[in-house]
Amino acid sequence: MERNTAKQKMLEGKPAFGYSLGMGSPLAAEALSRCGIDFLLLETQHGSWGHDSAIAALMAMAGGTAIPMARVVTNEYFLIGKLLDQGTLGVIVPMVDTPEQAKAAADACRLPPRGTRSWGVGRARVFGDDYGDWIDDQLFVGVQLESIQAVDNAEAIMATPGVDGCWAGPADLALSMGIHPRDMGNDDRHARALERIVQACRNTGKIPGLACPSPEEARRRAEQGFQFLTAGSDAGFMLAGARAGLQTLGLT
């Protein structure tokens, strides 16, 4: 059995931290999988991954300790199933605004009788013949609450059977409220919406999560009660290092 150590930490009430990978580089995935972070999230919605490169990244991550997860392009049964079949142990489904959409996401992730996922695997066969016996328990299923409609429906969404938690999208949430993402950190309406998400998760016994641009922000949000936290991205870290180098060289 493959143990989802990131999910286990969250079930114990601890935060799990991850890095988002959007550059489409299996080499970056391989290196970061060994750095000690709890999980890596393949960003297939906005990132530069194709199906083959995502499989290559999952293969590259197999030798590391980070749990392989992915954000799917959209809440679509076959797209979710394809990523599961290639060996992801966590799935994030974007733009979930209603309990009905949450149920569709959860059903696509869980095998019968808990859901409607099709039986069959691709690369996930490397986990062994008992894969079907444990995957429903080890898999982390997160839905994205990234609109004010989703916040209004947060408790009903999080109460959906098969949904383990959420990964709030702060920028899209801000836009849905008429707030530019660059101003969201200074707007009390946005802060209250995020507090409502945490409370909805507490009321339903689910895991609250948030996309954060940096380790510092992720640490601060963990103290507010968020547990499933991305703490930066491959591109963000590379550019930050490059900018720091420019300062050292006196080029800025």
C-alpha positions as CSV (number, residue, x, y, z in Angstrom):
1,M,0.0,0.0,0.0
2,E,1.1,3.5,-0.8
3,R,0.6,5.8,2.2
4,N,-0.4,9.4,1.6
5,T,1.6,11.0,4.3
6,A,0.4,14.5,3.4
7,K,-3.2,13.5,3.9
8,Q,-2.3,11.7,7.2
9,K,-0.8,14.9,8.5
10,M,-3.9,16.9,7.7
11,L,-6.2,14.3,9.3
12,E,-4.1,14.6,12.5
13,G,-4.8,18.4,12.5
14,K,-1.4,19.5,11.1
15,P,-0.8,21.6,8.0
16,A,0.7,20.0,4.9
17,F,2.8,22.2,2.6
18,G,3.3,21.8,-1.1
19,Y,4.8,23.4,-4.1
20,S,2.9,24.0,-7.4
21,L,4.6,22.9,-10.6
22,G,3.6,24.7,-13.7
23,M,6.6,24.9,-15.9
24,G,6.2,21.5,-17.5
25,S,9.6,20.2,-16.4
26,P,9.9,16.6,-15.1
27,L,13.4,17.5,-14.1
28,A,12.1,20.2,-11.7
29,A,9.5,17.7,-10.4
30,E,12.2,15.2,-9.7
31,A,14.4,17.7,-7.9
32,L,11.7,19.2,-5.8
33,S,10.2,15.8,-4.9
34,R,13.4,15.1,-2.9
35,C,13.6,18.5,-1.1
36,G,11.5,17.5,1.9
37,I,8.2,19.2,1.0
38,D,5.0,17.3,1.9
39,F,3.5,17.3,-1.6
40,L,3.9,18.5,-5.2
41,L,0.9,19.8,-7.2
42,L,1.1,19.4,-11.0
43,E,-0.7,22.5,-12.3
44,T,-2.4,21.1,-15.4
45,Q,-5.1,23.9,-15.5
46,H,-2.9,26.9,-16.0
47,G,0.5,25.3,-16.3
48,S,2.5,24.0,-19.3
49,W,1.9,20.3,-18.8
50,G,0.7,18.0,-21.6
51,H,-0.5,14.5,-20.8
52,D,2.8,12.8,-21.7
53,S,4.9,15.4,-19.7
54,A,2.6,15.0,-16.7
55,I,3.2,11.2,-16.8
56,A,7.0,11.8,-17.0
57,A,6.8,14.1,-14.0
58,L,4.9,11.5,-12.0
59,M,7.5,9.0,-12.9
60,A,10.3,11.4,-11.9
61,M,8.7,12.0,-8.6
62,A,8.4,8.4,-7.7
63,G,11.9,8.3,-6.1
64,G,11.1,11.2,-3.8
65,T,9.2,11.7,-0.6
66,A,6.7,14.4,-1.8
67,I,3.2,13.1,-2.4
68,P,2.2,13.5,-6.1
69,M,-1.0,15.5,-6.6
70,A,-2.5,17.4,-9.5
71,R,-5.0,20.1,-10.3
72,V,-7.1,19.0,-13.2
73,V,-8.1,21.2,-16.1
74,T,-11.8,21.1,-15.3
75,N,-14.4,19.1,-13.4
76,E,-14.7,16.5,-16.1
77,Y,-15.1,12.7,-15.4
78,F,-12.6,11.4,-17.9
79,L,-9.9,14.1,-17.3
80,I,-10.0,13.3,-13.6
81,G,-9.8,9.6,-14.2
82,K,-6.9,9.9,-16.6
83,L,-4.8,11.7,-13.9
84,L,-5.8,9.2,-11.3
85,D,-4.9,6.3,-13.6
86,Q,-1.4,7.7,-14.0
87,G,-0.7,7.7,-10.2
88,T,-1.7,10.9,-8.6
89,L,-2.6,10.5,-4.9
90,G,-4.4,13.9,-4.7
91,V,-6.8,15.6,-7.1
92,I,-7.8,19.3,-7.0
93,V,-10.9,20.2,-9.0
94,P,-11.2,23.9,-10.0
95,M,-14.3,26.2,-10.0
96,V,-16.6,24.2,-7.8
97,D,-19.5,26.5,-6.9
98,T,-22.3,24.1,-5.9
99,P,-22.8,20.8,-4.0
100,E,-23.9,19.2,-7.3
101,Q,-20.5,20.1,-8.8
102,A,-18.7,18.8,-5.7
103,K,-20.6,15.5,-5.9
104,A,-19.6,15.1,-9.6
105,A,-15.9,15.7,-8.7
106,A,-16.0,13.3,-5.7
107,D,-17.8,10.6,-7.7
108,A,-15.3,10.8,-10.5
109,C,-12.5,10.2,-7.9
110,R,-14.0,7.3,-5.9
111,L,-14.4,3.7,-7.0
112,P,-17.9,2.1,-6.7
113,P,-19.8,1.9,-4.4
114,R,-18.4,5.2,-3.0
115,G,-18.3,6.8,-6.5
116,T,-18.4,6.1,-10.2
117,R,-14.7,6.0,-11.1
118,S,-14.0,3.6,-13.9
119,W,-12.0,0.5,-13.0
120,G,-8.6,0.4,-14.7
121,V,-5.2,1.9,-14.3
122,G,-2.3,3.1,-16.4
123,R,0.9,4.0,-14.8
124,A,-0.7,3.5,-11.3
125,R,-0.2,-0.2,-11.8
126,V,3.3,0.4,-10.3
127,F,1.5,0.7,-6.9
128,G,0.7,-3.0,-7.0
129,D,-2.2,-5.4,-7.4
130,D,-3.9,-4.1,-4.2
131,Y,-4.2,-0.5,-5.6
132,G,-8.0,-0.8,-5.8
133,D,-8.2,-1.9,-2.1
134,W,-6.6,1.3,-0.6
135,I,-6.7,4.2,-3.1
136,D,-10.1,5.6,-2.0
137,D,-8.8,5.9,1.6
138,Q,-5.4,7.3,0.6
139,L,-6.5,9.7,-2.1
140,F,-7.0,13.4,-1.2
141,V,-9.9,14.9,-3.0
142,G,-10.0,18.7,-2.8
143,V,-12.4,21.1,-4.5
144,Q,-11.6,24.7,-5.3
145,L,-13.8,27.4,-3.7
146,E,-12.9,30.4,-5.8
147,S,-16.0,32.5,-6.1
148,I,-18.3,34.3,-3.7
149,Q,-21.1,31.8,-4.8
150,A,-18.8,29.0,-3.7
151,V,-18.3,30.8,-0.3
152,D,-22.0,31.2,0.1
153,N,-22.4,27.4,-0.6
154,A,-19.2,26.4,1.3
155,E,-20.8,24.4,4.1
156,A,-23.0,22.4,1.7
157,I,-20.1,21.8,-0.7
158,M,-17.8,20.6,2.1
159,A,-20.5,18.3,3.5
160,T,-20.4,16.4,0.2
161,P,-19.4,12.7,0.8
162,G,-16.1,11.9,-0.8
163,V,-14.8,15.4,-0.6
164,D,-11.8,15.6,1.8
165,G,-11.2,19.3,1.7
166,C,-10.8,22.4,-0.4
167,W,-8.1,24.6,-1.9
168,A,-9.4,28.1,-2.0
169,G,-8.4,30.2,-5.0
170,P,-7.9,33.7,-3.6
171,A,-7.4,35.6,-6.8
172,D,-10.5,34.3,-8.6
173,L,-12.4,34.7,-5.4
174,A,-11.3,38.4,-5.3
175,L,-12.4,38.9,-8.9
176,S,-15.8,37.4,-8.2
177,M,-16.2,40.1,-5.5
178,G,-15.2,43.0,-7.7
179,I,-11.7,43.2,-6.1
180,H,-8.5,43.3,-8.2
181,P,-6.2,40.4,-7.0
182,R,-3.4,42.9,-6.2
183,D,-5.7,44.6,-3.7
184,M,-7.2,41.5,-2.0
185,G,-4.7,41.5,0.9
186,N,-6.0,44.9,2.0
187,D,-9.8,44.2,1.6
188,D,-11.7,43.1,4.7
189,R,-14.4,41.5,2.5
190,H,-11.9,39.1,1.1
191,A,-10.5,38.3,4.5
192,R,-14.0,37.6,5.8
193,A,-14.7,35.3,2.8
194,L,-11.6,33.2,3.6
195,E,-12.7,33.0,7.3
196,R,-16.0,31.7,6.2
197,I,-14.3,28.9,4.2
198,V,-12.3,27.8,7.3
199,Q,-15.4,27.9,9.4
200,A,-17.4,25.8,6.9
201,C,-14.6,23.2,6.9
202,R,-14.6,23.1,10.7
203,N,-18.4,22.7,10.8
204,T,-18.2,19.7,8.4
205,G,-15.0,18.1,9.6
206,K,-13.2,18.8,6.3
207,I,-9.7,20.2,5.5
208,P,-9.4,23.9,4.6
209,G,-6.8,24.8,2.0
210,L,-5.4,27.9,0.3
211,A,-3.1,28.7,-2.6
212,C,-0.3,30.9,-1.3
213,P,2.5,32.6,-3.3
214,S,5.3,32.0,-0.7
215,P,6.4,30.0,2.3
216,E,6.0,33.1,4.5
217,E,2.3,33.5,3.4
218,A,1.7,29.7,3.8
219,R,3.1,29.8,7.3
220,R,0.8,32.7,8.2
221,R,-2.2,31.1,6.8
222,A,-1.5,27.8,8.6
223,E,-1.7,29.8,11.8
224,Q,-5.2,30.9,10.7
225,G,-6.4,27.3,10.4
226,F,-5.6,26.4,6.8
227,Q,-4.1,23.0,6.4
228,F,-3.7,22.1,2.7
229,L,-1.3,24.9,1.6
230,T,0.8,25.5,-1.5
231,A,3.7,27.6,-0.6
232,G,5.1,28.8,-3.9
233,S,5.8,27.5,-7.4
234,D,8.7,26.3,-9.5
235,A,8.5,29.4,-11.7
236,G,8.2,31.7,-8.7
237,F,11.2,30.2,-6.9
238,M,13.3,30.4,-10.1
239,L,12.5,34.0,-10.8
240,A,13.0,35.0,-7.1
241,G,16.4,33.4,-7.2
242,A,17.2,35.2,-10.5
243,R,16.1,38.6,-9.2
244,A,18.2,38.1,-6.0
245,G,21.2,37.3,-8.2
246,L,20.6,40.5,-10.2
247,Q,20.7,42.5,-7.0
248,T,23.9,40.8,-5.9
249,L,25.5,41.6,-9.3
250,G,24.4,45.2,-9.1
251,L,22.2,44.9,-12.2
252,T,19.0,46.3,-10.5
